Amino acid sequence: MADDLGTDGLENRAKGTAKEVEGKVRNAVGGLTGDTSEQLKGKGKELEGKAQRKVGEAENNADLDR
């Protein structure tokens, strides 16, 4: 399992980036339509994606340190 940190890291970075983009789009759509709830959901998704991307970066760094 530990040997897969690099692969897991890339996967988490990609998924995290996708979630960040989705969150930014939802936030923007909410802003354009005046839907505060959608904006908050977008911000939440963006933060979730950022956290997942950071986990992926940490996994990559841990794999490189081996």
N, CA, C and O atoms as CSV, one atom per row, in Angstrom:
chain,resi,resn,atom,element,x,y,z
A,1,MET,N,N,0.821,-1.192,0.000
A,1,MET,CA,C,0.000,0.000,0.000
A,1,MET,C,C,0.867,1.258,0.000
A,1,MET,O,O,0.587,2.217,-0.720
A,2,ALA,N,N,1.909,1.245,0.805
A,2,ALA,CA,C,2.779,2.411,0.882
A,2,ALA,C,C,3.501,2.658,-0.434
A,2,ALA,O,O,3.877,3.791,-0.734
A,3,ASP,N,N,3.696,1.607,-1.219
A,3,ASP,CA,C,4.356,1.771,-2.510
A,3,ASP,C,C,3.495,2.526,-3.509
A,3,ASP,O,O,3.995,2.995,-4.532
A,4,ASP,N,N,2.219,2.645,-3.224
A,4,ASP,CA,C,1.292,3.301,-4.138
A,4,ASP,C,C,1.073,4.774,-3.808
A,4,ASP,O,O,0.173,5.392,-4.377
A,5,LEU,N,N,1.863,5.355,-2.913
A,5,LEU,CA,C,1.652,6.742,-2.517
A,5,LEU,C,C,1.740,7.694,-3.700
A,5,LEU,O,O,0.952,8.635,-3.795
A,6,GLY,N,N,2.674,7.465,-4.590
A,6,GLY,CA,C,2.803,8.338,-5.754
A,6,GLY,C,C,1.576,8.290,-6.633
A,6,GLY,O,O,1.091,9.326,-7.089
A,7,THR,N,N,1.066,7.085,-6.875
A,7,THR,CA,C,-0.141,6.927,-7.683
A,7,THR,C,C,-1.343,7.518,-6.965
A,7,THR,O,O,-2.143,8.233,-7.567
A,8,ASP,N,N,-1.468,7.215,-5.672
A,8,ASP,CA,C,-2.565,7.774,-4.885
A,8,ASP,C,C,-2.484,9.298,-4.862
A,8,ASP,O,O,-3.502,9.986,-4.931
A,9,GLY,N,N,-1.280,9.807,-4.766
A,9,GLY,CA,C,-1.089,11.252,-4.742
A,9,GLY,C,C,-1.560,11.911,-6.021
A,9,GLY,O,O,-2.238,12.938,-5.989
A,10,LEU,N,N,-1.198,11.315,-7.153
A,10,LEU,CA,C,-1.643,11.877,-8.436
A,10,LEU,C,C,-3.153,11.829,-8.560
A,10,LEU,O,O,-3.775,12.774,-9.046
A,11,GLU,N,N,-3.742,10.722,-8.119
A,11,GLU,CA,C,-5.197,10.572,-8.195
A,11,GLU,C,C,-5.886,11.607,-7.296
A,11,GLU,O,O,-6.853,12.243,-7.716
A,12,ASN,N,N,-5.401,11.775,-6.082
A,12,ASN,CA,C,-5.999,12.756,-5.175
A,12,ASN,C,C,-5.818,14.179,-5.679
A,12,ASN,O,O,-6.713,15.013,-5.537
A,13,ARG,N,N,-4.666,14.452,-6.263
A,13,ARG,CA,C,-4.456,15.797,-6.818
A,13,ARG,C,C,-5.418,16.073,-7.957
A,13,ARG,O,O,-5.988,17.161,-8.037
A,14,ALA,N,N,-5.605,15.099,-8.843
A,14,ALA,CA,C,-6.506,15.286,-9.977
A,14,ALA,C,C,-7.956,15.441,-9.515
A,14,ALA,O,O,-8.666,16.337,-9.969
A,15,LYS,N,N,-8.384,14.568,-8.615
A,15,LYS,CA,C,-9.763,14.650,-8.115
A,15,LYS,C,C,-9.981,15.943,-7.332
A,15,LYS,O,O,-11.031,16.577,-7.440
A,16,GLY,N,N,-8.991,16.320,-6.553
A,16,GLY,CA,C,-9.100,17.555,-5.783
A,16,GLY,C,C,-9.198,18.780,-6.672
A,16,GLY,O,O,-9.990,19.685,-6.408
A,17,THR,N,N,-8.401,18.808,-7.716
A,17,THR,CA,C,-8.444,19.931,-8.654
A,17,THR,C,C,-9.807,19.991,-9.337
A,17,THR,O,O,-10.363,21.075,-9.518
A,18,ALA,N,N,-10.346,18.841,-9.714
A,18,ALA,CA,C,-11.669,18.795,-10.351
A,18,ALA,C,C,-12.741,19.332,-9.401
A,18,ALA,O,O,-13.627,20.078,-9.821
A,19,LYS,N,N,-12.662,18.957,-8.132
A,19,LYS,CA,C,-13.636,19.449,-7.157
A,19,LYS,C,C,-13.506,20.949,-6.955
A,19,LYS,O,O,-14.504,21.654,-6.811
A,20,GLU,N,N,-12.268,21.431,-6.947
A,20,GLU,CA,C,-12.050,22.876,-6.814
A,20,GLU,C,C,-12.699,23.632,-7.967
A,20,GLU,O,O,-13.362,24.648,-7.760
A,21,VAL,N,N,-12.504,23.133,-9.173
A,21,VAL,CA,C,-13.081,23.777,-10.355
A,21,VAL,C,C,-14.608,23.731,-10.279
A,21,VAL,O,O,-15.279,24.729,-10.543
A,22,GLU,N,N,-15.148,22.571,-9.919
A,22,GLU,CA,C,-16.597,22.450,-9.783
A,22,GLU,C,C,-17.130,23.452,-8.760
A,22,GLU,O,O,-18.156,24.095,-8.981
A,23,GLY,N,N,-16.426,23.574,-7.647
A,23,GLY,CA,C,-16.837,24.515,-6.614
A,23,GLY,C,C,-16.799,25.950,-7.091
A,23,GLY,O,O,-17.704,26.729,-6.793
A,24,LYS,N,N,-15.764,26.308,-7.825
A,24,LYS,CA,C,-15.665,27.674,-8.346
A,24,LYS,C,C,-16.797,27.973,-9.316
A,24,LYS,O,O,-17.348,29.074,-9.318
A,25,VAL,N,N,-17.142,26.981,-10.146
A,25,VAL,CA,C,-18.240,27.167,-11.108
A,25,VAL,C,C,-19.561,27.329,-10.360
A,25,VAL,O,O,-20.345,28.226,-10.669
A,26,ARG,N,N,-19.810,26.456,-9.371
A,26,ARG,CA,C,-21.064,26.554,-8.597
A,26,ARG,C,C,-21.159,27.896,-7.885
A,26,ARG,O,O,-22.224,28.512,-7.840
A,27,ASN,N,N,-20.046,28.342,-7.332
A,27,ASN,CA,C,-20.017,29.629,-6.644
A,27,ASN,C,C,-20.343,30.760,-7.621
A,27,ASN,O,O,-21.126,31.655,-7.306
A,28,ALA,N,N,-19.743,30.711,-8.796
A,28,ALA,CA,C,-19.981,31.754,-9.803
A,28,ALA,C,C,-21.436,31.742,-10.276
A,28,ALA,O,O,-22.061,32.794,-10.405
A,29,VAL,N,N,-21.966,30.552,-10.532
A,29,VAL,CA,C,-23.366,30.443,-10.969
A,29,VAL,C,C,-24.285,30.977,-9.878
A,29,VAL,O,O,-25.243,31.695,-10.165
A,30,GLY,N,N,-23.998,30.630,-8.636
A,30,GLY,CA,C,-24.795,31.147,-7.525
A,30,GLY,C,C,-24.739,32.655,-7.442
A,30,GLY,O,O,-25.740,33.304,-7.140
A,31,GLY,N,N,-23.571,33.216,-7.708
A,31,GLY,CA,C,-23.428,34.665,-7.694
A,31,GLY,C,C,-24.212,35.328,-8.809
A,31,GLY,O,O,-24.823,36.378,-8.613
A,32,LEU,N,N,-24.193,34.709,-9.977
A,32,LEU,CA,C,-24.914,35.280,-11.125
A,32,LEU,C,C,-26.425,35.203,-10.948
A,32,LEU,O,O,-27.156,36.098,-11.372
A,33,THR,N,N,-26.882,34.128,-10.320
A,33,THR,CA,C,-28.322,33.931,-10.151
A,33,THR,C,C,-28.840,34.465,-8.825
A,33,THR,O,O,-30.048,34.485,-8.591
A,34,GLY,N,N,-27.931,34.900,-7.952
A,34,GLY,CA,C,-28.337,35.403,-6.649
A,34,GLY,C,C,-28.695,34.300,-5.665
A,34,GLY,O,O,-29.378,34.549,-4.671
A,35,ASP,N,N,-28.240,33.084,-5.936
A,35,ASP,CA,C,-28.539,31.931,-5.095
A,35,ASP,C,C,-27.418,31.742,-4.066
A,35,ASP,O,O,-26.391,31.126,-4.353
A,36,THR,N,N,-27.637,32.280,-2.874
A,36,THR,CA,C,-26.628,32.215,-1.821
A,36,THR,C,C,-26.324,30.774,-1.430
A,36,THR,O,O,-25.176,30.434,-1.144
A,37,SER,N,N,-27.345,29.930,-1.417
A,37,SER,CA,C,-27.157,28.530,-1.068
A,37,SER,C,C,-26.193,27.850,-2.038
A,37,SER,O,O,-25.320,27.087,-1.624
A,38,GLU,N,N,-26.355,28.127,-3.309
A,38,GLU,CA,C,-25.472,27.540,-4.325
A,38,GLU,C,C,-24.049,28.066,-4.168
A,38,GLU,O,O,-23.083,27.328,-4.359
A,39,GLN,N,N,-23.928,29.333,-3.823
A,39,GLN,CA,C,-22.603,29.902,-3.591
A,39,GLN,C,C,-21.905,29.194,-2.426
A,39,GLN,O,O,-20.721,28.869,-2.507
A,40,LEU,N,N,-22.651,28.958,-1.345
A,40,LEU,CA,C,-22.078,28.283,-0.182
A,40,LEU,C,C,-21.695,26.847,-0.511
A,40,LEU,O,O,-20.649,26.366,-0.075
A,41,LYS,N,N,-22.529,26.167,-1.272
A,41,LYS,CA,C,-22.206,24.800,-1.690
A,41,LYS,C,C,-20.951,24.807,-2.559
A,41,LYS,O,O,-20.105,23.920,-2.451
A,42,GLY,N,N,-20.844,25.801,-3.407
A,42,GLY,CA,C,-19.666,25.926,-4.254
A,42,GLY,C,C,-18.404,26.160,-3.438
A,42,GLY,O,O,-17.367,25.552,-3.702
A,43,LYS,N,N,-18.492,27.035,-2.454
A,43,LYS,CA,C,-17.335,27.304,-1.597
A,43,LYS,C,C,-16.937,26.041,-0.841
A,43,LYS,O,O,-15.753,25.742,-0.690
A,44,GLY,N,N,-17.946,25.302,-0.366
A,44,GLY,CA,C,-17.664,24.063,0.349
A,44,GLY,C,C,-16.958,23.049,-0.530
A,44,GLY,O,O,-15.992,22.414,-0.107
A,45,LYS,N,N,-17.445,22.897,-1.763
A,45,LYS,CA,C,-16.834,21.955,-2.701
A,45,LYS,C,C,-15.419,22.399,-3.045
A,45,LYS,O,O,-14.516,21.573,-3.181
A,46,GLU,N,N,-15.234,23.696,-3.183
A,46,GLU,CA,C,-13.906,24.235,-3.490
A,46,GLU,C,C,-12.920,23.922,-2.360
A,46,GLU,O,O,-11.786,23.521,-2.618
A,47,LEU,N,N,-13.348,24.104,-1.123
A,47,LEU,CA,C,-12.485,23.804,0.024
A,47,LEU,C,C,-12.214,22.305,0.145
A,47,LEU,O,O,-11.103,21.892,0.479
A,48,GLU,N,N,-13.230,21.501,-0.128
A,48,GLU,CA,C,-13.055,20.043,-0.112
A,48,GLU,C,C,-12.004,19.629,-1.143
A,48,GLU,O,O,-11.133,18.805,-0.866
A,49,GLY,N,N,-12.103,20.217,-2.333
A,49,GLY,CA,C,-11.141,19.920,-3.389
A,49,GLY,C,C,-9.739,20.361,-3.034
A,49,GLY,O,O,-8.768,19.654,-3.304
A,50,LYS,N,N,-9.637,21.532,-2.428
A,50,LYS,CA,C,-8.316,22.042,-2.043
A,50,LYS,C,C,-7.674,21.112,-1.022
A,50,LYS,O,O,-6.480,20.823,-1.103
A,51,ALA,N,N,-8.466,20.646,-0.065
A,51,ALA,CA,C,-7.940,19.725,0.954
A,51,ALA,C,C,-7.483,18.415,0.312
A,51,ALA,O,O,-6.418,17.893,0.641
A,52,GLN,N,N,-8.293,17.890,-0.602
A,52,GLN,CA,C,-7.925,16.628,-1.253
A,52,GLN,C,C,-6.672,16.802,-2.107
A,52,GLN,O,O,-5.817,15.917,-2.154
A,53,ARG,N,N,-6.568,17.939,-2.776
A,53,ARG,CA,C,-5.381,18.205,-3.589
A,53,ARG,C,C,-4.132,18.281,-2.709
A,53,ARG,O,O,-3.074,17.773,-3.082
A,54,LYS,N,N,-4.257,18.915,-1.539
A,54,LYS,CA,C,-3.122,19.026,-0.607
A,54,LYS,C,C,-2.712,17.650,-0.087
A,54,LYS,O,O,-1.523,17.383,0.085
A,55,VAL,N,N,-3.693,16.772,0.166
A,55,VAL,CA,C,-3.387,15.402,0.591
A,55,VAL,C,C,-2.586,14.707,-0.505
A,55,VAL,O,O,-1.604,14.019,-0.227
A,56,GLY,N,N,-3.011,14.893,-1.748
A,56,GLY,CA,C,-2.292,14.295,-2.872
A,56,GLY,C,C,-0.870,14.807,-2.979
A,56,GLY,O,O,0.052,14.040,-3.254
A,57,GLU,N,N,-0.691,16.091,-2.765
A,57,GLU,CA,C,0.650,16.667,-2.808
A,57,GLU,C,C,1.516,16.076,-1.693
A,57,GLU,O,O,2.691,15.776,-1.906
A,58,ALA,N,N,0.933,15.912,-0.511
A,58,ALA,CA,C,1.676,15.330,0.605
A,58,ALA,C,C,2.051,13.878,0.307
A,58,ALA,O,O,3.156,13.439,0.628
A,59,GLU,N,N,1.126,13.134,-0.308
A,59,GLU,CA,C,1.415,11.750,-0.674
A,59,GLU,C,C,2.557,11.694,-1.690
A,59,GLU,O,O,3.443,10.846,-1.581
A,60,ASN,N,N,2.538,12.582,-2.662
A,60,ASN,CA,C,3.623,12.623,-3.643
A,60,ASN,C,C,4.947,12.941,-2.982
A,60,ASN,O,O,5.964,12.313,-3.274
A,61,ASN,N,N,4.931,13.921,-2.085
A,61,ASN,CA,C,6.169,14.293,-1.398
A,61,ASN,C,C,6.682,13.156,-0.527
A,61,ASN,O,O,7.890,12.927,-0.452
A,62,ALA,N,N,5.777,12.443,0.130
A,62,ALA,CA,C,6.181,11.316,0.963
A,62,ALA,C,C,6.793,10.209,0.101
A,62,ALA,O,O,7.759,9.557,0.500
A,63,ASP,N,N,6.221,10.010,-1.074
A,63,ASP,CA,C,6.745,8.979,-1.976
A,63,ASP,C,C,8.120,9.375,-2.502
A,63,ASP,O,O,8.988,8.519,-2.670
A,64,LEU,N,N,8.324,10.658,-2.761
A,64,LEU,CA,C,9.613,11.130,-3.281
A,64,LEU,C,C,10.709,11.056,-2.223
A,64,LEU,O,O,11.885,10.896,-2.548
A,65,ASP,N,N,10.314,11.175,-0.949
A,65,ASP,CA,C,11.290,11.140,0.141
A,65,ASP,C,C,11.826,9.742,0.404
A,65,ASP,O,O,12.788,9.586,1.157
A,66,ARG,N,N,11.234,8.737,-0.189
A,66,ARG,CA,C,11.663,7.342,0.059
A,66,ARG,C,C,12.936,7.039,-0.644
A,66,ARG,O,O,13.442,5.921,-0.549
